[in-house]
C-alpha cells in the first residue's frame, strides 16, 4: 500500500511541472480594423521583444501561439494608416480577442512628375524595346498608332 502511494506521488510530482509549464504559454488573438470596424487584411502585427510577427487574414484577424505570460510591446503597420504601438499584458487566463482600430494616415504624396524618356517614336525602336525587355511588355510607336484605325491609345493597345 505504501509503495503504491509513493508511486502515485512520484508520478504526480513529475507531471505537475509539465502541467504548470503548459499553463504559462498562452495564445494572443485579435482583429485589426479601421475606424468603421472593417477588418484590414494584410496588416503586419509585431511583438517587438520576441521578434515575432504575424499578418492578418482576410477578416483582419491574427493569432500568436505559445506566448509566455508577460507584458509586450505590439507594433501594427498597415499601408495608408498610422503606425500603432501599444503595451499589452498577456495574462495567464484570457480568451478575449484583442481589438485594435487604426486611424487613417492623412499624409499625401507631393507632386508627381512623369517624364518621357523616349523621344524617338520609330517603329524599329519600339520593336527593339519589346525584344530586349526582361519582362512582358507591349511597346507601340507613334507611327504604328497613326496607322491604326483607332480613336485613342487604349484601343491601339488592344489591337497590338
Residue pairs with C-beta under 8 A, 6 or more apart in sequence:
23 92
24 68
24 69
24 92
25 66
25 67
25 68
25 69
26 67
26 68
26 69
26 90
26 91
26 92
26 94
27 63
27 64
27 65
27 66
27 67
28 63
28 64
28 67
28 88
28 90
28 98
29 61
29 62
29 63
29 97
29 98
30 45
30 61
30 62
30 63
30 97
30 98
30 99
30 100
31 39
31 56
31 59
31 60
31 61
31 62
31 97
31 98
31 99
31 100
32 39
32 40
32 43
32 45
32 56
32 60
32 61
32 62
32 76
32 78
32 100
32 102
33 39
33 40
33 60
33 99
33 100
33 101
33 102
34 40
34 81
34 101
34 102
34 104
35 101
35 102
35 103
35 104
37 101
38 60
39 56
39 58
39 59
39 60
39 61
40 56
40 60
40 78
40 81
40 102
41 56
41 57
41 58
41 59
41 60
42 55
42 56
42 78
43 55
43 56
43 60
43 62
43 76
43 77
43 78
43 81
43 102
44 53
44 54
44 55
44 76
44 77
44 78
45 53
45 54
45 55
45 56
45 62
45 64
45 74
45 75
45 76
46 52
46 53
46 74
46 75
46 76
46 77
47 53
47 64
47 67
47 72
47 73
47 74
48 72
48 73
48 74
48 75
49 72
49 73
50 67
50 72
52 64
54 62
54 63
54 64
55 62
56 62
61 97
67 90
68 90
69 90
69 91
69 92
70 89
70 90
71 87
71 88
71 89
71 90
72 87
72 88
72 89
72 90
73 85
73 86
73 87
73 88
74 85
74 86
74 87
74 88
74 100
75 83
75 84
75 85
76 83
76 84
76 85
76 86
76 100
76 102
77 83
78 102
80 104
80 105
81 102
81 103
81 104
81 105
82 102
82 103
82 104
82 105
84 100
84 102
84 103
86 100
88 98
118 125
118 129
121 141
121 142
121 143
122 141
122 143
123 141
123 143
123 144
125 141
126 139
126 140
126 141
126 144
127 139
129 137
129 139
130 137
130 138
130 139
133 139
138 157
138 160
140 153
140 156
140 157
140 160
144 156
144 160
145 153
145 156
148 155
148 156
148 159
150 156
150 159
